[in-house]
Amino acid sequence: MNGVMAKGFDERKAVFEKLLKLEKGNDRTHNLGCLRIMDYGRYVFSCLIEDDAVLPPYKGSTLRGIFGHALKKVVCALKKQNCAECLLADRCIYPTVFEIPSKVNETSGRKRIAQPPHPYVIEPPDDSKTRYLQGDSLDFSLILFGDACDNLAYFIYAFEQIGGIGIGKRVNGKSASFTLREVRSDNKIIYSKTDGKIKKHSATSTLSAQTFAETLEEGLFDIELELITPLRLKYQNGLNADLPFDVLTRAILRRISSLFAYHGEGEPALDYRGLVTRAKEIAVTESHIAWYDWRRYSSRQEQAMMMGGMVGKINYAGVTGEYLPLLRFCELAHLGKATTFGLGKIKVIQK
């Protein structure tokens, strides 16, 4: 890093220290470490469709479903045992990924968090393609948080195994099989079907306050928020197609606090109340968001479920720099309900 770049980084870091505050009575002090640290990894799975396939326009539920079945098949030692009653539950990967216990640990700050977050997000393809021919590619991403990053090999093996069982609606009497060709992270191949081995890699990084320090500037900004996949937020006792900035801020803080409390070094000591209060002063200048209904079938509950959410774009004016790193975090981690299906994917454009 040259002298000019280092100076610029130090200036932004200093701004960041001022903006992320701990509140002690009327005295506010700054703390660069308030976001703590959490392991994070994003992995792109590239698959080859072996048979003609019919998949839904939004493939998050399909991928999430096969992931759950495959992982349980791969790691479960007592297959007829209920997870809650299994003697190996505390040591098994499956329940730590899919059945996060709702126990609270008052020393870690978890007592404020009602629903523990799962340590993964599946990002399906952005397109709405439904018909795949033999030889077509199907790529998706798997985002991991915390200790789940250490179990990447099991997740790769699970998707490799489920490829032979098939995916999507039955065509000519069977679901379409697929082959996992490779897994990439940061554009580097860390697994290839050719040799069947996971290469040594440093694909896991850590998220902390410093991760987002370079996004900070002083002043007020206009931003455009794009809701790429349905965003499900519950407020005013219901799901709404409206997104005031204070409602968005509450959702962001919930996501950050819950992920770090359960999968990082503990719930960050942010100025929660102040951030929400100040967010009420930030105006919506233009909104083109609408409700998108998405239907999925839950094999566990044996019924169809509506999983709609907001999609589109919304503009805000007068956004202060303290919100930018929090928004950037949710660009990586998603936002709102049902993030494991890939919902709540956002993009922030600073104008």
HUWOLIN-V552906 format. One record per residue. N is the residue number from 1. RES is the residue in three letters. PSI is psi in whole degrees, -180 to 180 (none if undefined). Layout:
N/RES/PSI
N/RES/PSI
//
This chain:
1/MET/121
2/ASN/174
3/GLY/-41
4/VAL/-46
5/MET/-41
6/ALA/-42
7/LYS/-43
8/GLY/-41
9/PHE/-43
10/ASP/-37
11/GLU/-44
12/ARG/-37
13/LYS/-40
14/ALA/-40
15/VAL/-42
16/PHE/-40
17/GLU/-34
18/LYS/-33
19/LEU/-36
20/LEU/103
21/LYS/153
22/LEU/137
23/GLU/123
24/LYS/95
25/GLY/-127
26/ASN/-4
27/ASP/121
28/ARG/124
29/THR/159
30/HIS/155
31/ASN/105
32/LEU/-27
33/GLY/13
34/CYS/-21
35/LEU/-1
36/ARG/-154
37/ILE/144
38/MET/134
39/ASP/146
40/TYR/139
41/GLY/142
42/ARG/126
43/TYR/131
44/VAL/121
45/PHE/123
46/SER/120
47/CYS/155
48/LEU/121
49/ILE/126
50/GLU/-20
51/ASP/158
52/ASP/137
53/ALA/151
54/VAL/116
55/LEU/157
56/PRO/159
57/PRO/-41
58/TYR/117
59/LYS/7
60/GLY/-42
61/SER/-41
62/THR/-47
63/LEU/-41
64/ARG/-40
65/GLY/-47
66/ILE/-30
67/PHE/-46
68/GLY/-48
69/HIS/-42
70/ALA/-44
71/LEU/-41
72/LYS/-39
73/LYS/-37
74/VAL/-42
75/VAL/-16
76/CYS/126
77/ALA/-29
78/LEU/80
79/LYS/-23
80/LYS/0
81/GLN/138
82/ASN/136
83/CYS/-42
84/ALA/-25
85/GLU/1
86/CYS/137
87/LEU/-23
88/LEU/8
89/ALA/-39
90/ASP/-17
91/ARG/-3
92/CYS/142
93/ILE/-39
94/TYR/-55
95/PRO/-28
96/THR/-21
97/VAL/-41
98/PHE/-20
99/GLU/65
100/ILE/125
101/PRO/144
102/SER/22
103/LYS/148
104/VAL/147
105/ASN/101
106/GLU/-27
107/THR/-21
108/SER/-2
109/GLY/9
110/ARG/-13
111/LYS/-18
112/ARG/-12
113/ILE/115
114/ALA/-44
115/GLN/110
116/PRO/138
117/PRO/146
118/HIS/151
119/PRO/28
120/TYR/159
121/VAL/134
122/ILE/122
123/GLU/108
124/PRO/172
125/PRO/146
126/ASP/-20
127/ASP/169
128/SER/25
129/LYS/135
130/THR/-26
131/ARG/123
132/TYR/138
133/LEU/158
134/GLN/129
135/GLY/-10
136/ASP/156
137/SER/149
138/LEU/112
139/ASP/141
140/PHE/167
141/SER/149
142/LEU/120
143/ILE/131
144/LEU/146
145/PHE/146
146/GLY/-140
147/ASP/-20
148/ALA/-26
149/CYS/-30
150/ASP/-13
151/ASN/19
152/LEU/-40
153/ALA/-40
154/TYR/-39
155/PHE/-40
156/ILE/-47
157/TYR/-38
158/ALA/-47
159/PHE/-32
160/GLU/-42
161/GLN/-41
162/ILE/-19
163/GLY/-32
164/GLY/-21
165/ILE/-38
166/GLY/164
167/ILE/148
168/GLY/-175
169/LYS/154
170/ARG/132
171/VAL/126
172/ASN/36
173/GLY/2
174/LYS/156
175/SER/158
176/ALA/126
177/SER/159
178/PHE/161
179/THR/129
180/LEU/109
181/ARG/-46
182/GLU/162
183/VAL/131
184/ARG/153
185/SER/129
186/ASP/41
187/ASN/15
188/LYS/136
189/ILE/122
190/ILE/-12
191/TYR/138
192/SER/138
193/LYS/-27
194/THR/-47
195/ASP/-11
196/GLY/22
197/LYS/150
198/ILE/123
199/LYS/152
200/LYS/133
201/HIS/165
202/SER/46
203/ALA/-22
204/THR/129
205/SER/180
206/THR/142
207/LEU/133
208/SER/-176
209/ALA/-41
210/GLN/-24
211/THR/-35
212/PHE/6
213/ALA/-33
214/GLU/-6
215/THR/-4
216/LEU/141
217/GLU/158
218/GLU/158
219/GLY/-170
220/LEU/146
221/PHE/152
222/ASP/134
223/ILE/153
224/GLU/128
225/LEU/120
226/GLU/127
227/LEU/97
228/ILE/-44
229/THR/158
230/PRO/130
231/LEU/117
232/ARG/110
233/LEU/134
234/LYS/121
235/TYR/161
236/GLN/40
237/ASN/28
238/GLY/175
239/LEU/129
240/ASN/155
241/ALA/55
242/ASP/142
243/LEU/72
244/PRO/153
245/PHE/-31
246/ASP/-33
247/VAL/-43
248/LEU/-43
249/THR/-43
250/ARG/-44
251/ALA/-41
252/ILE/-46
253/LEU/-36
254/ARG/-44
255/ARG/-47
256/ILE/-49
257/SER/-40
258/SER/-42
259/LEU/-46
260/PHE/-32
261/ALA/-40
262/TYR/-30
263/HIS/5
264/GLY/-150
265/GLU/11
266/GLY/159
267/GLU/129
268/PRO/147
269/ALA/68
270/LEU/164
271/ASP/71
272/TYR/-54
273/ARG/-43
274/GLY/-40
275/LEU/-42
276/VAL/-42
277/THR/-47
278/ARG/-27
279/ALA/-25
280/LYS/-17
281/GLU/-6
282/ILE/126
283/ALA/148
284/VAL/122
285/THR/-26
286/GLU/136
287/SER/127
288/HIS/50
289/ILE/148
290/ALA/165
291/TRP/132
292/TYR/119
293/ASP/127
294/TRP/129
295/ARG/134
296/ARG/156
297/TYR/127
298/SER/113
299/SER/-29
300/ARG/-45
301/GLN/-7
302/GLU/48
303/GLN/158
304/ALA/144
305/MET/141
306/MET/127
307/MET/46
308/GLY/170
309/GLY/180
310/MET/138
311/VAL/161
312/GLY/-157
313/LYS/147
314/ILE/140
315/ASN/141
316/TYR/146
317/ALA/146
318/GLY/31
319/VAL/123
320/THR/159
321/GLY/-22
322/GLU/-21
323/TYR/-20
324/LEU/-47
325/PRO/-29
326/LEU/-40
327/LEU/-41
328/ARG/-37
329/PHE/-45
330/CYS/-16
331/GLU/-34
332/LEU/-40
333/ALA/-6
334/HIS/177
335/LEU/147
336/GLY/-157
337/LYS/157
338/ALA/39
339/THR/-24
340/THR/-25
341/PHE/0
342/GLY/4
343/LEU/159
344/GLY/25
345/LYS/126
346/ILE/161
347/LYS/132
348/VAL/125
349/ILE/117
350/GLN/123
351/LYS/none
//
